[in-house]
Amino acid sequence: MLICRCAWHQRYRGYPRLSGVASWRGWNIRFTDGICESCLVRFRIEHRRFLEQKHPSPKPVVRATAPSDAVA
């Protein structure tokens, strides 16, 4: 069984919030972490200034090649 939980709940509220069963294969329990709606809203409010910044697009990588020395 694969159970989804909010990894951000531990930081904000002290316990993980279970979001539901993602997969049911046998009786072994495993967890996968994500973020719930309430923590996502809080994250967006706290990081709004960074998220709204216009980031410059990265410059393309140009590979420089050394001239080949042809032996005649």
Phi and psi in radians as a Rosetta constraint file:
Dihedral C 1 N 2 CA 2 C 2 CIRCULARHARMONIC -1.951 0.35
Dihedral N 2 CA 2 C 2 N 3 CIRCULARHARMONIC 2.027 0.35
Dihedral C 2 N 3 CA 3 C 3 CIRCULARHARMONIC -1.888 0.35
Dihedral N 3 CA 3 C 3 N 4 CIRCULARHARMONIC 2.277 0.35
Dihedral C 3 N 4 CA 4 C 4 CIRCULARHARMONIC -1.449 0.35
Dihedral N 4 CA 4 C 4 N 5 CIRCULARHARMONIC 2.470 0.35
Dihedral C 4 N 5 CA 5 C 5 CIRCULARHARMONIC -2.518 0.35
Dihedral N 5 CA 5 C 5 N 6 CIRCULARHARMONIC 2.744 0.35
Dihedral C 5 N 6 CA 6 C 6 CIRCULARHARMONIC -1.540 0.35
Dihedral N 6 CA 6 C 6 N 7 CIRCULARHARMONIC 1.978 0.35
Dihedral C 6 N 7 CA 7 C 7 CIRCULARHARMONIC -1.216 0.35
Dihedral N 7 CA 7 C 7 N 8 CIRCULARHARMONIC -0.397 0.35
Dihedral C 7 N 8 CA 8 C 8 CIRCULARHARMONIC -1.374 0.35
Dihedral N 8 CA 8 C 8 N 9 CIRCULARHARMONIC -0.366 0.35
Dihedral C 8 N 9 CA 9 C 9 CIRCULARHARMONIC -1.078 0.35
Dihedral N 9 CA 9 C 9 N 10 CIRCULARHARMONIC -0.594 0.35
Dihedral C 9 N 10 CA 10 C 10 CIRCULARHARMONIC -1.086 0.35
Dihedral N 10 CA 10 C 10 N 11 CIRCULARHARMONIC -0.671 0.35
Dihedral C 10 N 11 CA 11 C 11 CIRCULARHARMONIC -1.272 0.35
Dihedral N 11 CA 11 C 11 N 12 CIRCULARHARMONIC -0.742 0.35
Dihedral C 11 N 12 CA 12 C 12 CIRCULARHARMONIC -1.582 0.35
Dihedral N 12 CA 12 C 12 N 13 CIRCULARHARMONIC -0.628 0.35
Dihedral C 12 N 13 CA 13 C 13 CIRCULARHARMONIC -2.201 0.35
Dihedral N 13 CA 13 C 13 N 14 CIRCULARHARMONIC -0.034 0.35
Dihedral C 13 N 14 CA 14 C 14 CIRCULARHARMONIC 1.543 0.35
Dihedral N 14 CA 14 C 14 N 15 CIRCULARHARMONIC -0.069 0.35
Dihedral C 14 N 15 CA 15 C 15 CIRCULARHARMONIC -2.589 0.35
Dihedral N 15 CA 15 C 15 N 16 CIRCULARHARMONIC 2.588 0.35
Dihedral C 15 N 16 CA 16 C 16 CIRCULARHARMONIC -1.336 0.35
Dihedral N 16 CA 16 C 16 N 17 CIRCULARHARMONIC 2.468 0.35
Dihedral C 16 N 17 CA 17 C 17 CIRCULARHARMONIC -1.697 0.35
Dihedral N 17 CA 17 C 17 N 18 CIRCULARHARMONIC 2.172 0.35
Dihedral C 17 N 18 CA 18 C 18 CIRCULARHARMONIC -1.334 0.35
Dihedral N 18 CA 18 C 18 N 19 CIRCULARHARMONIC 2.249 0.35
Dihedral C 18 N 19 CA 19 C 19 CIRCULARHARMONIC -1.695 0.35
Dihedral N 19 CA 19 C 19 N 20 CIRCULARHARMONIC -0.330 0.35
Dihedral C 19 N 20 CA 20 C 20 CIRCULARHARMONIC 2.478 0.35
Dihedral N 20 CA 20 C 20 N 21 CIRCULARHARMONIC 3.100 0.35
Dihedral C 20 N 21 CA 21 C 21 CIRCULARHARMONIC -1.547 0.35
Dihedral N 21 CA 21 C 21 N 22 CIRCULARHARMONIC 2.157 0.35
Dihedral C 21 N 22 CA 22 C 22 CIRCULARHARMONIC -1.598 0.35
Dihedral N 22 CA 22 C 22 N 23 CIRCULARHARMONIC -0.549 0.35
Dihedral C 22 N 23 CA 23 C 23 CIRCULARHARMONIC -2.717 0.35
Dihedral N 23 CA 23 C 23 N 24 CIRCULARHARMONIC 2.509 0.35
Dihedral C 23 N 24 CA 24 C 24 CIRCULARHARMONIC -2.191 0.35
Dihedral N 24 CA 24 C 24 N 25 CIRCULARHARMONIC 1.698 0.35
Dihedral C 24 N 25 CA 25 C 25 CIRCULARHARMONIC -2.285 0.35
Dihedral N 25 CA 25 C 25 N 26 CIRCULARHARMONIC 1.661 0.35
Dihedral C 25 N 26 CA 26 C 26 CIRCULARHARMONIC 1.439 0.35
Dihedral N 26 CA 26 C 26 N 27 CIRCULARHARMONIC -2.925 0.35
Dihedral C 26 N 27 CA 27 C 27 CIRCULARHARMONIC -1.832 0.35
Dihedral N 27 CA 27 C 27 N 28 CIRCULARHARMONIC 0.045 0.35
Dihedral C 27 N 28 CA 28 C 28 CIRCULARHARMONIC -1.289 0.35
Dihedral N 28 CA 28 C 28 N 29 CIRCULARHARMONIC 2.440 0.35
Dihedral C 28 N 29 CA 29 C 29 CIRCULARHARMONIC -1.864 0.35
Dihedral N 29 CA 29 C 29 N 30 CIRCULARHARMONIC 2.207 0.35
Dihedral C 29 N 30 CA 30 C 30 CIRCULARHARMONIC -2.264 0.35
Dihedral N 30 CA 30 C 30 N 31 CIRCULARHARMONIC 2.759 0.35
Dihedral C 30 N 31 CA 31 C 31 CIRCULARHARMONIC -2.118 0.35
Dihedral N 31 CA 31 C 31 N 32 CIRCULARHARMONIC 2.590 0.35
Dihedral C 31 N 32 CA 32 C 32 CIRCULARHARMONIC -2.223 0.35
Dihedral N 32 CA 32 C 32 N 33 CIRCULARHARMONIC 2.442 0.35
Dihedral C 32 N 33 CA 33 C 33 CIRCULARHARMONIC -1.758 0.35
Dihedral N 33 CA 33 C 33 N 34 CIRCULARHARMONIC 2.544 0.35
Dihedral C 33 N 34 CA 34 C 34 CIRCULARHARMONIC -2.620 0.35
Dihedral N 34 CA 34 C 34 N 35 CIRCULARHARMONIC -2.601 0.35
Dihedral C 34 N 35 CA 35 C 35 CIRCULARHARMONIC -2.476 0.35
Dihedral N 35 CA 35 C 35 N 36 CIRCULARHARMONIC 2.352 0.35
Dihedral C 35 N 36 CA 36 C 36 CIRCULARHARMONIC -1.497 0.35
Dihedral N 36 CA 36 C 36 N 37 CIRCULARHARMONIC 2.968 0.35
Dihedral C 36 N 37 CA 37 C 37 CIRCULARHARMONIC -1.059 0.35
Dihedral N 37 CA 37 C 37 N 38 CIRCULARHARMONIC -0.766 0.35
Dihedral C 37 N 38 CA 38 C 38 CIRCULARHARMONIC -1.166 0.35
Dihedral N 38 CA 38 C 38 N 39 CIRCULARHARMONIC -0.669 0.35
Dihedral C 38 N 39 CA 39 C 39 CIRCULARHARMONIC -1.239 0.35
Dihedral N 39 CA 39 C 39 N 40 CIRCULARHARMONIC -0.581 0.35
Dihedral C 39 N 40 CA 40 C 40 CIRCULARHARMONIC -1.130 0.35
Dihedral N 40 CA 40 C 40 N 41 CIRCULARHARMONIC -0.723 0.35
Dihedral C 40 N 41 CA 41 C 41 CIRCULARHARMONIC -1.091 0.35
Dihedral N 41 CA 41 C 41 N 42 CIRCULARHARMONIC -0.794 0.35
Dihedral C 41 N 42 CA 42 C 42 CIRCULARHARMONIC -1.086 0.35
Dihedral N 42 CA 42 C 42 N 43 CIRCULARHARMONIC -0.741 0.35
Dihedral C 42 N 43 CA 43 C 43 CIRCULARHARMONIC -1.065 0.35
Dihedral N 43 CA 43 C 43 N 44 CIRCULARHARMONIC -0.782 0.35
Dihedral C 43 N 44 CA 44 C 44 CIRCULARHARMONIC -1.125 0.35
Dihedral N 44 CA 44 C 44 N 45 CIRCULARHARMONIC -0.672 0.35
Dihedral C 44 N 45 CA 45 C 45 CIRCULARHARMONIC -1.132 0.35
Dihedral N 45 CA 45 C 45 N 46 CIRCULARHARMONIC -0.812 0.35
Dihedral C 45 N 46 CA 46 C 46 CIRCULARHARMONIC -1.184 0.35
Dihedral N 46 CA 46 C 46 N 47 CIRCULARHARMONIC -0.520 0.35
Dihedral C 46 N 47 CA 47 C 47 CIRCULARHARMONIC -1.989 0.35
Dihedral N 47 CA 47 C 47 N 48 CIRCULARHARMONIC 0.336 0.35
Dihedral C 47 N 48 CA 48 C 48 CIRCULARHARMONIC -0.998 0.35
Dihedral N 48 CA 48 C 48 N 49 CIRCULARHARMONIC -0.763 0.35
Dihedral C 48 N 49 CA 49 C 49 CIRCULARHARMONIC -1.042 0.35
Dihedral N 49 CA 49 C 49 N 50 CIRCULARHARMONIC -0.745 0.35
Dihedral C 49 N 50 CA 50 C 50 CIRCULARHARMONIC -1.217 0.35
Dihedral N 50 CA 50 C 50 N 51 CIRCULARHARMONIC -0.730 0.35
Dihedral C 50 N 51 CA 51 C 51 CIRCULARHARMONIC -1.173 0.35
Dihedral N 51 CA 51 C 51 N 52 CIRCULARHARMONIC -0.486 0.35
Dihedral C 51 N 52 CA 52 C 52 CIRCULARHARMONIC -1.549 0.35
Dihedral N 52 CA 52 C 52 N 53 CIRCULARHARMONIC -0.120 0.35
Dihedral C 52 N 53 CA 53 C 53 CIRCULARHARMONIC -1.160 0.35
Dihedral N 53 CA 53 C 53 N 54 CIRCULARHARMONIC 2.539 0.35
Dihedral C 53 N 54 CA 54 C 54 CIRCULARHARMONIC -1.560 0.35
Dihedral N 54 CA 54 C 54 N 55 CIRCULARHARMONIC 2.011 0.35
Dihedral C 54 N 55 CA 55 C 55 CIRCULARHARMONIC -1.641 0.35
Dihedral N 55 CA 55 C 55 N 56 CIRCULARHARMONIC 2.330 0.35
Dihedral C 55 N 56 CA 56 C 56 CIRCULARHARMONIC -1.144 0.35
Dihedral N 56 CA 56 C 56 N 57 CIRCULARHARMONIC 2.523 0.35
Dihedral C 56 N 57 CA 57 C 57 CIRCULARHARMONIC -1.244 0.35
Dihedral N 57 CA 57 C 57 N 58 CIRCULARHARMONIC 2.528 0.35
Dihedral C 57 N 58 CA 58 C 58 CIRCULARHARMONIC -1.166 0.35
Dihedral N 58 CA 58 C 58 N 59 CIRCULARHARMONIC 2.587 0.35
Dihedral C 58 N 59 CA 59 C 59 CIRCULARHARMONIC -1.308 0.35
Dihedral N 59 CA 59 C 59 N 60 CIRCULARHARMONIC 2.521 0.35
Dihedral C 59 N 60 CA 60 C 60 CIRCULARHARMONIC -1.172 0.35
Dihedral N 60 CA 60 C 60 N 61 CIRCULARHARMONIC 2.565 0.35
Dihedral C 60 N 61 CA 61 C 61 CIRCULARHARMONIC -1.479 0.35
Dihedral N 61 CA 61 C 61 N 62 CIRCULARHARMONIC 2.201 0.35
Dihedral C 61 N 62 CA 62 C 62 CIRCULARHARMONIC -1.957 0.35
Dihedral N 62 CA 62 C 62 N 63 CIRCULARHARMONIC 2.133 0.35
Dihedral C 62 N 63 CA 63 C 63 CIRCULARHARMONIC -1.526 0.35
Dihedral N 63 CA 63 C 63 N 64 CIRCULARHARMONIC 2.207 0.35
Dihedral C 63 N 64 CA 64 C 64 CIRCULARHARMONIC -1.600 0.35
Dihedral N 64 CA 64 C 64 N 65 CIRCULARHARMONIC 2.308 0.35
Dihedral C 64 N 65 CA 65 C 65 CIRCULARHARMONIC -1.997 0.35
Dihedral N 65 CA 65 C 65 N 66 CIRCULARHARMONIC 2.434 0.35
Dihedral C 65 N 66 CA 66 C 66 CIRCULARHARMONIC -1.365 0.35
Dihedral N 66 CA 66 C 66 N 67 CIRCULARHARMONIC 2.504 0.35
Dihedral C 66 N 67 CA 67 C 67 CIRCULARHARMONIC -1.111 0.35
Dihedral N 67 CA 67 C 67 N 68 CIRCULARHARMONIC 2.394 0.35
Dihedral C 67 N 68 CA 68 C 68 CIRCULARHARMONIC -1.390 0.35
Dihedral N 68 CA 68 C 68 N 69 CIRCULARHARMONIC 2.380 0.35
Dihedral C 68 N 69 CA 69 C 69 CIRCULARHARMONIC -1.602 0.35
Dihedral N 69 CA 69 C 69 N 70 CIRCULARHARMONIC 1.831 0.35
Dihedral C 69 N 70 CA 70 C 70 CIRCULARHARMONIC -1.430 0.35
Dihedral N 70 CA 70 C 70 N 71 CIRCULARHARMONIC 2.244 0.35
Dihedral C 70 N 71 CA 71 C 71 CIRCULARHARMONIC -1.645 0.35
Dihedral N 71 CA 71 C 71 N 72 CIRCULARHARMONIC 2.160 0.35
